[in-house]
Amino acid sequence: MKLIKIITFLTLIASITSIICGFLLELDYSQKLIGFGVIGIFFIVFPLFSYYRWKGKSMKDYMLTKENLDKMRENQKINKY
């Protein structure tokens, strides 16, 4: 496994554990545990996951440009049932 994948997975597990502990344990700082878990997911896990999955791919392939729209229309004509 790649290092970034391992770091992302461990951070996800830590964030989910923090959220669960915040809900289940009767502590003075349980709301902070929930907050840190949510921040960890949205500001650390999601960007790392996005970077890992999109690395090496061209964004131009996923944008709706005139060329891509023409390709989609041509494929619809070929694949009509």
C-alpha positions in Angstrom: 0.0 0.0 0.0 1.1 3.5 -0.7 2.1 5.8 2.2 -0.6 8.4 1.4 -3.3 5.7 1.4 -2.2 4.4 4.8 -2.1 7.9 6.3 -5.6 8.6 4.9 -7.0 5.4 6.3 -5.4 5.9 9.7 -6.7 9.5 9.9 -10.2 8.3 8.9 -10.1 5.7 11.7 -8.9 8.3 14.2 -11.6 10.8 13.2 -14.4 8.3 13.4 -13.1 7.0 16.7 -13.0 10.5 18.0 -16.6 11.1 16.9 -17.8 7.9 18.5 -16.0 8.5 21.7 -17.5 12.0 21.9 -21.0 10.6 21.6 -20.6 7.6 24.0 -18.4 9.0 26.7 -19.7 11.4 29.4 -16.7 13.8 29.4 -16.4 17.5 29.8 -14.7 17.8 26.4 -16.9 15.3 24.5 -18.2 18.1 22.1 -14.5 18.9 21.3 -13.9 15.3 20.4 -16.8 15.3 18.0 -15.6 18.6 16.5 -12.0 17.4 16.1 -13.3 14.3 14.4 -15.5 16.2 11.9 -12.6 18.7 11.2 -10.3 15.7 10.7 -12.6 14.2 8.1 -13.3 17.3 6.2 -9.9 19.1 6.3 -7.5 16.1 6.3 -9.1 12.9 5.1 -11.2 14.3 2.2 -8.4 16.3 0.6 -5.9 13.5 1.0 -8.4 11.0 -0.5 -9.1 13.4 -3.4 -5.5 13.9 -4.1 -4.7 10.2 -4.0 -7.6 9.3 -6.4 -7.2 12.2 -8.9 -3.4 12.1 -9.1 -2.3 11.6 -12.7 -5.7 12.2 -14.2 -6.6 15.0 -16.6 -9.4 17.3 -15.5 -10.0 18.1 -19.2 -11.5 14.6 -19.6 -14.2 15.4 -17.0 -15.2 18.9 -18.1 -18.1 19.6 -20.4 -16.3 21.1 -23.3 -17.6 21.3 -26.9 -15.5 18.3 -27.9 -16.7 16.2 -25.0 -20.3 17.1 -25.7 -19.9 16.1 -29.4 -18.4 12.7 -28.3 -21.3 12.1 -25.9 -23.8 12.9 -28.7 -22.0 10.6 -31.1 -22.0 7.8 -28.5 -25.7 8.2 -27.9 -26.4 7.8 -31.6 -24.2 4.7 -31.8 -25.6 3.1 -28.6 -29.3 3.8 -29.3 -31.5 0.9 -28.7 
